[in-house]
Amino acid sequence: MMRLVSIGFLLSPLSVVTAFLPTSEAPRTRPSFGRNMFTGIVEEMGEVVSLTQRDDMPLWDGTKGSGTELTVKASIMMEGAYLGCSICVSGVCLTATELDYDESIFRVGLAPETIRRTYLGDLKTGDAVNLERASEIGGRNSGHFVQGHVDDTGEIIDRWTDEDSLFFKIKVTPDVLAYIVPKGFIAIDGTSLTVCEVDYQEKWFTFMLVEYTQKKIIVPAKKVGDRVNLEVDVLGKYSENALAALIPRLEALEAKVESLEKALVAGK
């Protein structure tokens, strides 16, 4: 018998998730949820089964709403999957709302913000996507801290090979480029990669894929003109916020010191 579990589509942060199961088998769920984090080490490439618009999404108050639903076929993602678990789909942290273990497919909802920030709304049946399950706290991290919160998309403006390495040049907006530094981390379609060069005048950066990585992710199949999902290193954002809070205090301290120096000079 088909094992299918599903939860209501989340259209609001305050949505109450309703669960239903068409068979007598209990769904695979967990009682509590922690903060999800990814490593940028892609576990497998999945295949898009469908991207559909639905108008029968159950909301928290029992009414129906409309939304976008993405269905993906994968194998590794189904191992240990449970309703409400987080799966990184080409760099985007999404919540599993339906699981079909026999068919090895899962469904996730795409919020309007996700469609605005990423290219997931342009996916078609048969397209490949990078997939990674949320990492366990305290586990080994061979990439970097990836939230699955895409900042923007970038456009591939060039690609070339250097022996067995594959290079890409990405055009980005100034807002995103401000957080990109040479030899720093960046997540490209959910893959943890190292920035090679940055041109702040021309507004582009480059990255490189080694031979092993080329066979494990979707980026090598992309052409000039295609888009990639970008997530900059969150540590850069935290550092900026910390400095923003510190600078006014330093300026106030400098002003106080200057005032005291003037007072001392005047008193001589």
Contacts in CASP RR format, 6 or more apart in sequence:
PFRMAT RR
TARGET T0000
AUTHOR 0000-0000-0000
METHOD contacts of the structure
MODEL  1
MMRLVSIGFLLSPLSVVTAFLPTSEAPRTRPSFGRNMFTGIVEEMGEVVS
LTQRDDMPLWDGTKGSGTELTVKASIMMEGAYLGCSICVSGVCLTATELD
YDESIFRVGLAPETIRRTYLGDLKTGDAVNLERASEIGGRNSGHFVQGHV
DDTGEIIDRWTDEDSLFFKIKVTPDVLAYIVPKGFIAIDGTSLTVCEVDY
QEKWFTFMLVEYTQKKIIVPAKKVGDRVNLEVDVLGKYSENALAALIPRL
EALEAKVESLEKALVAGK
1 23 0 8 1.000
1 25 0 8 1.000
2 22 0 8 1.000
2 23 0 8 1.000
2 100 0 8 1.000
2 102 0 8 1.000
2 103 0 8 1.000
3 23 0 8 1.000
3 25 0 8 1.000
3 100 0 8 1.000
3 101 0 8 1.000
3 102 0 8 1.000
4 21 0 8 1.000
4 22 0 8 1.000
4 23 0 8 1.000
4 98 0 8 1.000
4 99 0 8 1.000
4 100 0 8 1.000
4 102 0 8 1.000
5 19 0 8 1.000
5 21 0 8 1.000
5 27 0 8 1.000
5 28 0 8 1.000
5 83 0 8 1.000
5 98 0 8 1.000
5 99 0 8 1.000
6 19 0 8 1.000
6 20 0 8 1.000
6 21 0 8 1.000
6 83 0 8 1.000
6 97 0 8 1.000
6 98 0 8 1.000
6 99 0 8 1.000
6 107 0 8 1.000
7 17 0 8 1.000
7 18 0 8 1.000
7 19 0 8 1.000
7 20 0 8 1.000
7 83 0 8 1.000
7 84 0 8 1.000
7 97 0 8 1.000
7 98 0 8 1.000
8 15 0 8 1.000
8 17 0 8 1.000
8 18 0 8 1.000
8 19 0 8 1.000
8 57 0 8 1.000
8 58 0 8 1.000
8 97 0 8 1.000
9 54 0 8 1.000
9 57 0 8 1.000
9 58 0 8 1.000
9 65 0 8 1.000
9 67 0 8 1.000
9 69 0 8 1.000
9 97 0 8 1.000
9 109 0 8 1.000
10 17 0 8 1.000
10 95 0 8 1.000
10 97 0 8 1.000
10 109 0 8 1.000
10 111 0 8 1.000
11 57 0 8 1.000
11 59 0 8 1.000
11 65 0 8 1.000
11 67 0 8 1.000
11 111 0 8 1.000
12 59 0 8 1.000
12 60 0 8 1.000
14 60 0 8 1.000
15 59 0 8 1.000
15 60 0 8 1.000
16 60 0 8 1.000
17 83 0 8 1.000
17 84 0 8 1.000
18 58 0 8 1.000
18 62 0 8 1.000
19 27 0 8 1.000
19 29 0 8 1.000
19 83 0 8 1.000
21 27 0 8 1.000
27 82 0 8 1.000
27 83 0 8 1.000
27 99 0 8 1.000
28 80 0 8 1.000
28 81 0 8 1.000
28 82 0 8 1.000
28 83 0 8 1.000
28 99 0 8 1.000
29 82 0 8 1.000
29 83 0 8 1.000
29 84 0 8 1.000
30 82 0 8 1.000
30 85 0 8 1.000
33 84 0 8 1.000
36 86 0 8 1.000
36 93 0 8 1.000
36 134 0 8 1.000
36 147 0 8 1.000
37 134 0 8 1.000
37 135 0 8 1.000
37 137 0 8 1.000
37 145 0 8 1.000
37 146 0 8 1.000
37 147 0 8 1.000
38 88 0 8 1.000
38 91 0 8 1.000
38 93 0 8 1.000
38 132 0 8 1.000
38 134 0 8 1.000
38 135 0 8 1.000
38 146 0 8 1.000
38 147 0 8 1.000
38 148 0 8 1.000
38 190 0 8 1.000
39 132 0 8 1.000
39 135 0 8 1.000
39 141 0 8 1.000
39 142 0 8 1.000
39 143 0 8 1.000
39 144 0 8 1.000
39 145 0 8 1.000
39 146 0 8 1.000
39 192 0 8 1.000
40 88 0 8 1.000
40 132 0 8 1.000
40 143 0 8 1.000
40 144 0 8 1.000
40 146 0 8 1.000
40 187 0 8 1.000
40 190 0 8 1.000
40 191 0 8 1.000
40 192 0 8 1.000
41 132 0 8 1.000
41 142 0 8 1.000
41 143 0 8 1.000
41 191 0 8 1.000
41 192 0 8 1.000
42 130 0 8 1.000
42 131 0 8 1.000
42 132 0 8 1.000
42 190 0 8 1.000
42 191 0 8 1.000
42 216 0 8 1.000
42 217 0 8 1.000
43 76 0 8 1.000
43 77 0 8 1.000
43 131 0 8 1.000
43 132 0 8 1.000
43 133 0 8 1.000
44 74 0 8 1.000
44 75 0 8 1.000
44 76 0 8 1.000
44 77 0 8 1.000
44 131 0 8 1.000
45 128 0 8 1.000
45 129 0 8 1.000
45 130 0 8 1.000
45 131 0 8 1.000
45 216 0 8 1.000
45 217 0 8 1.000
45 218 0 8 1.000
46 72 0 8 1.000
46 73 0 8 1.000
46 74 0 8 1.000
46 77 0 8 1.000
46 128 0 8 1.000
46 129 0 8 1.000
46 130 0 8 1.000
46 131 0 8 1.000
47 72 0 8 1.000
47 73 0 8 1.000
47 74 0 8 1.000
47 126 0 8 1.000
47 127 0 8 1.000
47 128 0 8 1.000
47 129 0 8 1.000
48 70 0 8 1.000
48 71 0 8 1.000
48 72 0 8 1.000
48 73 0 8 1.000
48 123 0 8 1.000
48 124 0 8 1.000
48 125 0 8 1.000
48 126 0 8 1.000
48 127 0 8 1.000
48 128 0 8 1.000
48 129 0 8 1.000
49 71 0 8 1.000
49 72 0 8 1.000
49 73 0 8 1.000
49 105 0 8 1.000
49 125 0 8 1.000
49 126 0 8 1.000
50 69 0 8 1.000
50 70 0 8 1.000
50 71 0 8 1.000
50 125 0 8 1.000
51 68 0 8 1.000
51 69 0 8 1.000
51 70 0 8 1.000
51 71 0 8 1.000
51 110 0 8 1.000
51 120 0 8 1.000
51 121 0 8 1.000
51 123 0 8 1.000
51 124 0 8 1.000
51 125 0 8 1.000
52 68 0 8 1.000
52 69 0 8 1.000
52 71 0 8 1.000
53 66 0 8 1.000
53 67 0 8 1.000
53 68 0 8 1.000
53 69 0 8 1.000
54 66 0 8 1.000
54 67 0 8 1.000
54 68 0 8 1.000
54 69 0 8 1.000
55 64 0 8 1.000
55 65 0 8 1.000
55 66 0 8 1.000
55 67 0 8 1.000
56 64 0 8 1.000
56 65 0 8 1.000
57 64 0 8 1.000
57 65 0 8 1.000
57 66 0 8 1.000
57 67 0 8 1.000
57 69 0 8 1.000
58 64 0 8 1.000
58 65 0 8 1.000
59 65 0 8 1.000
67 109 0 8 1.000
67 110 0 8 1.000
68 109 0 8 1.000
68 110 0 8 1.000
68 115 0 8 1.000
68 121 0 8 1.000
69 97 0 8 1.000
69 107 0 8 1.000
69 108 0 8 1.000
69 109 0 8 1.000
69 110 0 8 1.000
70 89 0 8 1.000
70 94 0 8 1.000
70 107 0 8 1.000
70 108 0 8 1.000
70 109 0 8 1.000
70 110 0 8 1.000
70 120 0 8 1.000
70 123 0 8 1.000
71 105 0 8 1.000
71 106 0 8 1.000
71 107 0 8 1.000
72 89 0 8 1.000
72 105 0 8 1.000
72 106 0 8 1.000
72 107 0 8 1.000
72 108 0 8 1.000
72 129 0 8 1.000
72 131 0 8 1.000
73 103 0 8 1.000
73 104 0 8 1.000
73 105 0 8 1.000
74 104 0 8 1.000
74 105 0 8 1.000
74 106 0 8 1.000
74 131 0 8 1.000
75 104 0 8 1.000
76 131 0 8 1.000
76 133 0 8 1.000
77 87 0 8 1.000
77 106 0 8 1.000
77 131 0 8 1.000
77 133 0 8 1.000
78 99 0 8 1.000
78 101 0 8 1.000
78 104 0 8 1.000
78 106 0 8 1.000
80 133 0 8 1.000
81 87 0 8 1.000
81 96 0 8 1.000
81 99 0 8 1.000
81 106 0 8 1.000
81 133 0 8 1.000
82 96 0 8 1.000
82 99 0 8 1.000
83 96 0 8 1.000
83 97 0 8 1.000
83 98 0 8 1.000
83 99 0 8 1.000
84 95 0 8 1.000
84 96 0 8 1.000
84 97 0 8 1.000
85 95 0 8 1.000
85 96 0 8 1.000
85 133 0 8 1.000
85 134 0 8 1.000
86 93 0 8 1.000
86 94 0 8 1.000
86 95 0 8 1.000
86 96 0 8 1.000
86 133 0 8 1.000
86 134 0 8 1.000
87 93 0 8 1.000
87 94 0 8 1.000
87 95 0 8 1.000
87 96 0 8 1.000
87 106 0 8 1.000
87 108 0 8 1.000
87 131 0 8 1.000
87 132 0 8 1.000
87 133 0 8 1.000
87 134 0 8 1.000
88 94 0 8 1.000
88 130 0 8 1.000
88 131 0 8 1.000
88 132 0 8 1.000
88 133 0 8 1.000
88 134 0 8 1.000
88 146 0 8 1.000
88 148 0 8 1.000
88 190 0 8 1.000
89 108 0 8 1.000
89 120 0 8 1.000
89 129 0 8 1.000
89 130 0 8 1.000
89 131 0 8 1.000
90 118 0 8 1.000
90 120 0 8 1.000
90 129 0 8 1.000
90 130 0 8 1.000
90 189 0 8 1.000
90 190 0 8 1.000
90 218 0 8 1.000
90 229 0 8 1.000
91 118 0 8 1.000
91 130 0 8 1.000
91 146 0 8 1.000
91 148 0 8 1.000
91 150 0 8 1.000
91 187 0 8 1.000
91 189 0 8 1.000
91 190 0 8 1.000
91 191 0 8 1.000
91 229 0 8 1.000
91 231 0 8 1.000
92 114 0 8 1.000
92 118 0 8 1.000
92 120 0 8 1.000
92 148 0 8 1.000
92 150 0 8 1.000
92 229 0 8 1.000
93 134 0 8 1.000
93 147 0 8 1.000
93 148 0 8 1.000
93 149 0 8 1.000
94 108 0 8 1.000
94 109 0 8 1.000
94 110 0 8 1.000
94 114 0 8 1.000
95 108 0 8 1.000
95 109 0 8 1.000
96 106 0 8 1.000
96 107 0 8 1.000
96 108 0 8 1.000
97 107 0 8 1.000
97 108 0 8 1.000
97 109 0 8 1.000
98 106 0 8 1.000
98 107 0 8 1.000
99 105 0 8 1.000
99 106 0 8 1.000
99 107 0 8 1.000
100 106 0 8 1.000
110 120 0 8 1.000
110 121 0 8 1.000
114 120 0 8 1.000
114 150 0 8 1.000
115 121 0 8 1.000
117 150 0 8 1.000
117 151 0 8 1.000
117 152 0 8 1.000
117 153 0 8 1.000
118 150 0 8 1.000
118 153 0 8 1.000
118 229 0 8 1.000
119 153 0 8 1.000
119 227 0 8 1.000
119 228 0 8 1.000
119 229 0 8 1.000
120 229 0 8 1.000
122 227 0 8 1.000
123 129 0 8 1.000
128 218 0 8 1.000
128 221 0 8 1.000
129 218 0 8 1.000
130 189 0 8 1.000
130 190 0 8 1.000
130 191 0 8 1.000
130 217 0 8 1.000
130 218 0 8 1.000
132 190 0 8 1.000
135 141 0 8 1.000
142 192 0 8 1.000
143 185 0 8 1.000
143 192 0 8 1.000
144 185 0 8 1.000
144 187 0 8 1.000
144 192 0 8 1.000
144 233 0 8 1.000
145 233 0 8 1.000
145 234 0 8 1.000
145 235 0 8 1.000
146 187 0 8 1.000
146 190 0 8 1.000
146 192 0 8 1.000
146 231 0 8 1.000
147 231 0 8 1.000
147 234 0 8 1.000
148 187 0 8 1.000
148 190 0 8 1.000
148 231 0 8 1.000
149 231 0 8 1.000
150 229 0 8 1.000
150 230 0 8 1.000
150 231 0 8 1.000
151 175 0 8 1.000
151 176 0 8 1.000
151 179 0 8 1.000
151 230 0 8 1.000
151 231 0 8 1.000
151 232 0 8 1.000
152 172 0 8 1.000
152 173 0 8 1.000
152 175 0 8 1.000
152 176 0 8 1.000
152 230 0 8 1.000
153 227 0 8 1.000
153 228 0 8 1.000
153 229 0 8 1.000
153 230 0 8 1.000
154 170 0 8 1.000
154 171 0 8 1.000
154 172 0 8 1.000
154 176 0 8 1.000
154 227 0 8 1.000
154 228 0 8 1.000
154 230 0 8 1.000
155 170 0 8 1.000
155 171 0 8 1.000
155 225 0 8 1.000
155 226 0 8 1.000
155 227 0 8 1.000
156 168 0 8 1.000
156 169 0 8 1.000
156 170 0 8 1.000
156 171 0 8 1.000
156 222 0 8 1.000
156 223 0 8 1.000
156 224 0 8 1.000
156 225 0 8 1.000
156 226 0 8 1.000
156 227 0 8 1.000
156 228 0 8 1.000
157 169 0 8 1.000
157 170 0 8 1.000
157 171 0 8 1.000
157 204 0 8 1.000
157 224 0 8 1.000
157 225 0 8 1.000
158 168 0 8 1.000
158 169 0 8 1.000
158 224 0 8 1.000
159 166 0 8 1.000
159 167 0 8 1.000
159 168 0 8 1.000
159 169 0 8 1.000
159 223 0 8 1.000
159 224 0 8 1.000
160 166 0 8 1.000
160 167 0 8 1.000
161 167 0 8 1.000
162 208 0 8 1.000
164 210 0 8 1.000
164 211 0 8 1.000
165 208 0 8 1.000
165 209 0 8 1.000
165 210 0 8 1.000
165 211 0 8 1.000
166 208 0 8 1.000
166 209 0 8 1.000
166 214 0 8 1.000
166 220 0 8 1.000
167 196 0 8 1.000
167 206 0 8 1.000
167 207 0 8 1.000
167 208 0 8 1.000
167 209 0 8 1.000
168 188 0 8 1.000
168 206 0 8 1.000
168 207 0 8 1.000
168 208 0 8 1.000
168 209 0 8 1.000
168 219 0 8 1.000
169 204 0 8 1.000
169 205 0 8 1.000
169 206 0 8 1.000
170 188 0 8 1.000
170 204 0 8 1.000
170 205 0 8 1.000
170 206 0 8 1.000
170 207 0 8 1.000
170 228 0 8 1.000
170 230 0 8 1.000
171 203 0 8 1.000
171 204 0 8 1.000
172 180 0 8 1.000
172 203 0 8 1.000
172 204 0 8 1.000
172 205 0 8 1.000
172 230 0 8 1.000
173 203 0 8 1.000
174 203 0 8 1.000
176 230 0 8 1.000
176 232 0 8 1.000
177 198 0 8 1.000
177 200 0 8 1.000
177 203 0 8 1.000
177 205 0 8 1.000
179 232 0 8 1.000
179 233 0 8 1.000
179 236 0 8 1.000
179 237 0 8 1.000
179 240 0 8 1.000
180 186 0 8 1.000
180 195 0 8 1.000
180 198 0 8 1.000
180 205 0 8 1.000
180 232 0 8 1.000
181 195 0 8 1.000
181 198 0 8 1.000
182 195 0 8 1.000
182 196 0 8 1.000
182 197 0 8 1.000
182 198 0 8 1.000
183 194 0 8 1.000
183 195 0 8 1.000
183 196 0 8 1.000
184 194 0 8 1.000
184 195 0 8 1.000
184 233 0 8 1.000
185 192 0 8 1.000
185 193 0 8 1.000
185 194 0 8 1.000
185 195 0 8 1.000
185 233 0 8 1.000
186 193 0 8 1.000
186 194 0 8 1.000
186 195 0 8 1.000
186 205 0 8 1.000
186 207 0 8 1.000
186 230 0 8 1.000
186 231 0 8 1.000
186 232 0 8 1.000
186 233 0 8 1.000
187 193 0 8 1.000
187 229 0 8 1.000
187 230 0 8 1.000
187 231 0 8 1.000
187 232 0 8 1.000
188 207 0 8 1.000
188 219 0 8 1.000
188 228 0 8 1.000
188 229 0 8 1.000
188 230 0 8 1.000
189 217 0 8 1.000
189 218 0 8 1.000
189 219 0 8 1.000
189 228 0 8 1.000
189 229 0 8 1.000
190 229 0 8 1.000
190 231 0 8 1.000
191 213 0 8 1.000
191 217 0 8 1.000
191 219 0 8 1.000
193 207 0 8 1.000
193 208 0 8 1.000
193 209 0 8 1.000
194 207 0 8 1.000
194 208 0 8 1.000
195 205 0 8 1.000
195 206 0 8 1.000
195 207 0 8 1.000
196 205 0 8 1.000
196 206 0 8 1.000
196 207 0 8 1.000
196 208 0 8 1.000
197 205 0 8 1.000
197 206 0 8 1.000
198 204 0 8 1.000
198 205 0 8 1.000
198 206 0 8 1.000
199 205 0 8 1.000
209 217 0 8 1.000
209 219 0 8 1.000
209 220 0 8 1.000
214 220 0 8 1.000
219 228 0 8 1.000
222 228 0 8 1.000
END
